Amino acid sequence: MVGNTTLMQFQADVLGIPVIRPAVIETTALGAAYAAGLAVGVWKDVDELRSMWSEDERWEPQIDDAEREKRLARWRKAVTRTFDWVEED
């Protein structure tokens, strides 16, 4: 998902906060490696790991609060209309 720049901008707009993609996008695997390395002494502490993190790209919100609320209201309405779409037997 982080490779989809449209989705990343959409998230920044909807959340109203910057969305940041790290240089290493496989964060689950990286986190496991960091935890294992910390456990056996490859890294001395979490601060050392923090120093290795770097930002690749950042998306800033491009819509104002009023537009955000308007879009969220439409999304909520669309979701509500899907309720009871399929009848259970």
C-alpha positions in Angstrom: 0.0 0.0 0.0 2.8 2.4 0.8 3.9 2.3 -2.9 0.5 3.8 -3.9 1.1 7.6 -3.7 -2.6 8.3 -4.3 -3.6 6.2 -1.3 -0.9 7.9 0.8 -2.2 11.3 -0.1 -5.8 10.2 0.5 -4.8 9.0 4.0 -3.1 12.3 4.8 -6.2 14.2 3.6 -8.7 12.0 5.6 -6.6 11.9 8.7 -5.6 15.6 8.6 -2.0 14.7 9.5 1.2 14.0 7.6 1.7 10.5 6.4 5.4 9.4 6.2 6.8 6.5 4.3 10.1 5.2 5.7 13.0 4.3 3.5 12.6 0.6 4.5 9.0 -0.2 3.8 9.1 -3.8 5.1 8.6 -2.6 8.7 7.2 -5.8 10.1 10.3 -7.8 9.1 12.6 -5.0 10.1 11.0 -4.8 13.5 11.5 -8.5 14.0 15.1 -8.2 13.0 15.6 -5.3 15.3 14.0 -7.1 18.2 16.2 -10.2 17.6 19.3 -8.0 17.3 18.5 -6.2 20.5 18.1 -9.5 22.3 21.5 -10.8 21.3 23.4 -7.5 21.6 23.8 -6.5 17.9 22.5 -3.1 18.9 23.1 -1.5 22.3 19.7 0.1 22.6 16.6 1.5 20.9 18.2 4.9 20.4 20.8 3.2 18.1 17.9 1.7 16.1 16.2 5.1 15.9 19.4 6.6 14.4 19.1 4.1 11.5 15.5 5.1 10.5 15.1 7.5 7.6 12.2 9.1 5.8 11.6 8.3 2.1 8.6 10.4 1.3 6.0 12.6 3.2 2.4 13.5 2.2 0.8 16.6 3.9 -2.9 17.1 4.1 -4.1 19.1 1.1 -7.7 19.7 2.0 -9.1 21.9 4.8 -11.2 20.7 7.8 -14.5 21.6 6.1 -13.8 19.6 3.0 -12.5 16.7 5.1 -15.7 16.6 7.1 -17.8 16.8 3.9 -16.0 13.9 2.4 -16.2 11.8 5.6 -19.9 12.5 5.8 -20.3 11.1 2.3 -18.2 8.1 3.1 -20.3 7.4 6.2 -23.5 7.7 4.2 -22.2 5.3 1.6 -21.2 2.7 4.3 -24.6 3.0 5.9 -26.3 2.3 2.6 -24.5 -1.1 2.5 -26.0 -2.3 5.7 -28.3 -5.3 5.2 -27.1 -5.6 1.6 -27.1 -9.4 1.8 -30.0 -11.2 3.5 -29.0 -14.0 5.8 -30.8 -17.3 5.4 
